[in-house]
Amino acid sequence: MKFKGKARLALICVSIIVISLIFAGQSFAKIDPKTAVGIWLFDEGKGDIAKDSSGNGNDGKINGAKFSNGKISQALSFDGSDDFVEIPARVSLDTRLHITIAAWIYPTKDGPIVNYQHPGGRWGTHLWITAPSNLFVRVIKRDGAFTTHLTCPISLKAWHHVATIYGHSSGVVSLFLDGKECNSLNIGVTEQSTHGPVFMGKAPWDGRAFKELIDEVAIFNVVLSKEEIQAIMNKGLSSILAVSPRLYYQHARASTIFAHVAKRRGDTMASRL
């Protein structure tokens, strides 16, 4: 009897662990996935397409960049010369009023991280690394006019989580570096130039190009809070937004563990999972 009691206690403990594994990734999902217009994890490992995990179909064409080990799983490696990713203009990519851009980067020189192209010219709203070692953002108005840019010092040859937000209601644009707001400015209320294609790593009309690694890029059509940006940085887009098969595999692995333990204990509870 004592053996059976201990066996059932062990099974209960394993059950608690399994349940926590299944729901671990879901407990942080406070950001509405529907607000993401594009999510590029760069976890494909091969091919020339960067899949959009937001469900909006905004896949990117990889031009020269190679898959490499990233901050979270895999990333894209850019040669600092002519590598880039291009995402065609689509209505779903046009955030227009509000925007959040977030990414993990490992830069070794200046160049574009995410750059919208204005349909009638060159510059749309963009997030860059500019010389000498500055994180840089500029919101571009719908008609192509420039607004005042913002910068923050950033170190090269290191991983950083970077983000920028702009809210049409407040007129405020902010930069975030490694989860902390490093600069902010009220540039006034305007509609943005986000109605063209998106380029990562290089803007074809400009000679500068990003060198090294970009990982986990996301664009949202809302202004995320500091806490939400920190959650993305700390937990990763997949955990926060449940946008990859990882939770499915997590559930499958947990179920297998549970079934194996239950079989050893001669218990049929595994069928209830």
C-alpha positions as CSV (number, residue, x, y, z in Angstrom):
1,M,0.0,0.0,0.0
2,K,2.8,2.4,0.8
3,F,4.4,1.8,-2.6
4,K,1.1,2.5,-4.4
5,G,0.7,5.7,-2.3
6,K,4.2,6.9,-3.2
7,A,3.6,6.0,-6.9
8,R,0.4,8.1,-7.0
9,L,2.1,11.0,-5.3
10,A,4.9,10.9,-7.8
11,L,2.4,10.8,-10.6
12,I,0.6,13.8,-9.2
13,C,3.9,15.7,-9.0
14,V,4.8,14.9,-12.6
15,S,1.2,15.9,-13.7
16,I,1.8,19.4,-12.1
17,I,5.1,19.7,-13.9
18,V,3.6,18.7,-17.2
19,I,0.7,21.1,-16.9
20,S,3.1,24.0,-16.1
21,L,5.1,23.0,-19.2
22,I,2.0,23.1,-21.4
23,F,0.9,26.5,-20.2
24,A,4.3,28.2,-19.5
25,G,4.4,29.9,-22.8
26,Q,0.8,31.0,-22.7
27,S,0.9,32.8,-19.4
28,F,2.8,35.8,-20.9
29,A,0.6,36.3,-23.9
30,K,-0.8,39.7,-22.9
31,I,-0.1,41.4,-26.3
32,D,-2.9,40.9,-28.7
33,P,-1.5,38.9,-31.7
34,K,-3.9,40.7,-34.0
35,T,-2.0,43.9,-33.6
36,A,1.1,42.4,-35.2
37,V,1.2,43.3,-38.9
38,G,4.4,41.2,-39.4
39,I,6.6,38.9,-37.4
40,W,9.8,37.5,-38.8
41,L,11.6,35.0,-36.6
42,F,14.1,33.9,-39.2
43,D,14.0,30.3,-38.0
44,E,13.5,28.7,-41.4
45,G,17.1,27.6,-41.6
46,K,17.2,27.4,-45.4
47,G,15.6,28.9,-48.5
48,D,15.2,32.5,-49.6
49,I,11.8,33.3,-47.9
50,A,11.5,34.9,-44.5
51,K,8.1,33.7,-43.3
52,D,5.7,36.1,-41.6
53,S,4.5,34.4,-38.5
54,S,1.7,36.9,-37.8
55,G,-0.7,35.2,-40.2
56,N,-0.9,38.3,-42.5
57,G,1.2,36.7,-45.2
58,N,3.8,39.4,-45.3
59,D,6.6,37.1,-46.3
60,G,10.0,38.6,-47.2
61,K,12.3,37.8,-50.0
62,I,15.9,37.1,-48.7
63,N,18.5,38.6,-51.0
64,G,22.0,37.3,-50.1
65,A,21.5,37.1,-46.3
66,K,22.3,33.7,-44.7
67,F,20.8,31.8,-41.8
68,S,23.0,31.7,-38.7
69,N,22.8,31.1,-35.0
70,G,20.8,33.9,-33.4
71,K,19.8,35.4,-30.1
72,I,16.7,33.2,-30.1
73,S,17.1,30.1,-32.2
74,Q,18.2,31.3,-35.7
75,A,18.8,34.7,-37.2
76,L,19.8,36.2,-40.6
77,S,23.4,37.2,-41.2
78,F,24.0,40.3,-43.4
79,D,27.3,40.9,-45.1
80,G,27.3,44.7,-44.8
81,S,27.4,45.1,-48.6
82,D,24.4,44.1,-50.5
83,D,22.3,41.7,-48.4
84,F,18.7,42.6,-47.6
85,V,15.2,41.3,-47.1
86,E,12.3,42.9,-49.0
87,I,8.7,42.7,-48.0
88,P,6.3,44.0,-50.7
89,A,3.9,46.8,-49.9
90,R,0.5,45.5,-48.7
91,V,-2.4,47.1,-46.9
92,S,-1.9,45.0,-43.8
93,L,1.7,46.4,-43.5
94,D,0.5,50.0,-43.4
95,T,0.2,50.9,-39.8
96,R,-0.4,54.6,-40.7
97,L,-1.3,56.1,-37.3
98,H,0.5,54.1,-34.7
99,I,3.6,51.8,-34.8
100,T,5.9,49.7,-32.8
101,I,9.0,48.1,-34.3
102,A,11.1,45.7,-32.3
103,A,14.1,43.5,-33.1
104,W,17.1,41.7,-31.7
105,I,20.3,42.9,-33.5
106,Y,24.1,42.2,-33.3
107,P,25.6,45.1,-35.3
108,T,29.2,45.7,-36.3
109,K,28.6,48.8,-38.4
110,D,25.9,51.3,-39.4
111,G,23.0,50.4,-41.6
112,P,19.2,49.9,-41.8
113,I,17.4,47.6,-39.4
114,V,13.8,48.2,-40.7
115,N,13.1,50.7,-43.4
116,Y,9.8,51.5,-45.0
117,Q,10.1,53.0,-48.5
118,H,7.8,55.8,-49.5
119,P,5.8,54.9,-52.6
120,G,6.8,58.0,-54.4
121,G,10.4,58.2,-53.4
122,R,12.8,56.8,-50.9
123,W,12.4,57.3,-47.2
124,G,9.5,56.0,-45.2
125,T,9.5,55.5,-41.4
126,H,12.8,53.8,-40.5
127,L,14.9,52.3,-37.7
128,W,18.7,52.3,-38.2
129,I,22.1,52.1,-36.8
130,T,23.9,55.3,-37.8
131,A,27.6,56.3,-37.5
132,P,29.1,56.6,-35.0
133,S,27.3,53.9,-33.2
134,N,23.8,55.4,-32.7
135,L,20.4,53.8,-32.7
136,F,18.4,56.1,-34.9
137,V,14.7,56.5,-35.7
138,R,12.8,58.9,-38.0
139,V,9.1,59.0,-38.6
140,I,8.3,60.1,-42.1
141,K,5.0,61.8,-42.9
142,R,2.5,60.4,-45.3
143,D,3.6,63.0,-48.0
144,G,7.3,62.1,-47.5
145,A,8.2,65.0,-45.3
146,F,10.8,64.4,-42.6
147,T,10.2,64.8,-38.9
148,T,12.9,65.3,-36.2
149,H,14.9,62.2,-35.7
150,L,16.0,60.6,-32.4
151,T,19.2,58.8,-31.5
152,C,20.6,56.8,-28.6
153,P,24.2,55.6,-28.2
154,I,24.6,51.9,-28.8
155,S,27.6,49.6,-28.6
156,L,28.7,47.5,-31.5
157,K,29.7,43.8,-31.5
158,A,27.0,42.9,-28.9
159,W,23.4,41.7,-28.8
160,H,20.8,44.4,-28.2
161,H,17.1,44.5,-28.1
162,V,15.9,47.6,-29.9
163,A,12.4,49.1,-30.3
164,T,10.7,52.3,-31.4
165,I,7.1,53.5,-30.9
166,Y,5.1,56.3,-32.3
167,G,1.5,57.2,-31.3
168,H,-0.7,59.4,-33.5
169,S,-2.8,60.4,-30.5
170,S,0.1,61.7,-28.5
171,G,2.5,62.7,-31.3
172,V,5.4,61.1,-29.2
173,V,8.1,58.9,-30.7
174,S,10.3,56.9,-28.4
175,L,13.4,54.7,-28.7
176,F,14.1,51.7,-26.5
177,L,17.4,50.0,-26.0
178,D,17.6,46.7,-24.1
179,G,14.2,47.3,-22.6
180,K,14.8,50.8,-21.4
181,E,13.5,54.0,-22.9
182,C,16.6,55.9,-24.0
183,N,15.1,58.9,-25.9
184,S,11.6,60.4,-26.5
185,L,10.3,63.4,-28.3
186,N,6.9,64.9,-29.3
187,I,7.1,65.4,-33.0
188,G,3.4,66.2,-33.4
189,V,0.4,64.4,-34.7
190,T,0.9,63.0,-38.2
191,E,0.1,60.1,-40.4
192,Q,3.1,58.0,-41.3
193,S,4.6,56.8,-44.5
194,T,4.2,53.1,-43.9
195,H,2.3,52.4,-47.2
196,G,5.3,51.2,-49.2
197,P,7.5,48.1,-49.1
198,V,9.7,47.2,-46.1
199,F,13.5,46.6,-46.3
200,M,15.7,45.0,-43.7
201,G,19.5,45.2,-43.8
202,K,19.8,47.7,-46.7
203,A,17.8,50.4,-48.4
204,P,18.4,49.9,-52.2
205,W,18.6,53.7,-52.8
206,D,21.3,54.1,-50.1
207,G,24.9,52.8,-50.0
208,R,24.9,51.9,-46.3
209,A,24.2,48.3,-45.3
210,F,23.7,46.5,-42.0
211,K,26.5,44.0,-41.1
212,E,26.0,40.9,-38.9
213,L,22.8,39.6,-37.3
214,I,19.1,40.5,-37.1
215,D,16.7,38.3,-35.3
216,E,13.0,38.3,-34.2
217,V,11.7,41.4,-36.0
218,A,8.1,42.5,-35.4
219,I,6.0,45.4,-36.5
220,F,2.7,46.3,-34.6
221,N,0.0,48.7,-35.5
222,V,-0.4,49.9,-31.9
223,V,1.9,51.5,-29.4
224,L,3.2,48.9,-27.0
225,S,4.0,49.8,-23.5
226,K,7.5,49.6,-21.9
227,E,6.4,46.5,-20.0
228,E,5.2,44.8,-23.2
229,I,8.5,45.6,-25.0
230,Q,10.3,44.2,-22.0
231,A,8.2,41.0,-22.1
232,I,9.1,40.5,-25.8
233,M,12.8,41.0,-25.0
234,N,12.7,38.7,-22.0
235,K,10.5,35.9,-23.3
236,G,10.7,36.1,-27.1
237,L,8.0,36.7,-29.7
238,S,7.1,33.0,-29.8
239,S,6.3,32.8,-26.1
240,I,4.5,36.1,-25.9
241,L,2.4,35.8,-29.0
242,A,2.3,32.0,-29.5
243,V,3.2,32.5,-33.2
244,S,5.3,29.3,-33.8
245,P,4.9,25.5,-33.5
246,R,7.0,25.5,-30.4
247,L,4.0,25.4,-28.0
248,Y,2.6,22.4,-30.0
249,Y,5.9,20.6,-29.6
250,Q,6.1,21.6,-26.0
251,H,2.6,20.0,-25.4
252,A,3.5,16.9,-27.3
253,R,6.8,16.5,-25.3
254,A,5.0,17.0,-22.0
255,S,2.3,14.5,-23.0
256,T,4.9,11.9,-23.9
257,I,6.6,12.3,-20.5
258,F,3.3,12.0,-18.7
259,A,2.3,8.9,-20.7
260,H,5.7,7.3,-20.0
261,V,5.5,7.9,-16.3
262,A,1.9,6.7,-16.1
263,K,2.8,3.5,-17.9
264,R,5.6,2.8,-15.5
265,R,3.2,3.3,-12.6
266,G,0.5,1.1,-14.2
267,D,-1.8,4.0,-14.3
268,T,-4.2,4.8,-17.1
269,M,-4.5,8.5,-16.3
270,A,-2.4,9.4,-19.3
271,S,-5.4,8.9,-21.6
272,R,-7.0,11.9,-19.9
273,L,-4.4,14.4,-21.0
